[in-house]
Amino acid sequence: MQTECSTLDNFLYEFLA
């Protein structure tokens, strides 16, 4: 589950960054 969340988290992190 963490792997799937990590993908979305990374996407949002890059978008916000």
C-alpha positions as CSV (number, residue, x, y, z in Angstrom):
1,M,0.0,0.0,0.0
2,Q,2.9,2.3,0.8
3,T,4.2,1.8,-2.8
4,E,1.0,3.0,-4.3
5,C,0.8,6.0,-2.0
6,S,4.4,6.8,-2.6
7,T,3.7,7.2,-6.3
8,L,0.8,9.7,-5.7
9,D,2.8,11.4,-3.0
10,N,5.7,11.9,-5.3
11,F,3.5,13.3,-8.0
12,L,2.0,15.8,-5.6
13,Y,5.4,16.7,-4.1
14,E,6.8,17.5,-7.5
15,F,3.7,19.4,-8.5
16,L,3.9,21.5,-5.3
17,A,7.6,21.9,-5.6
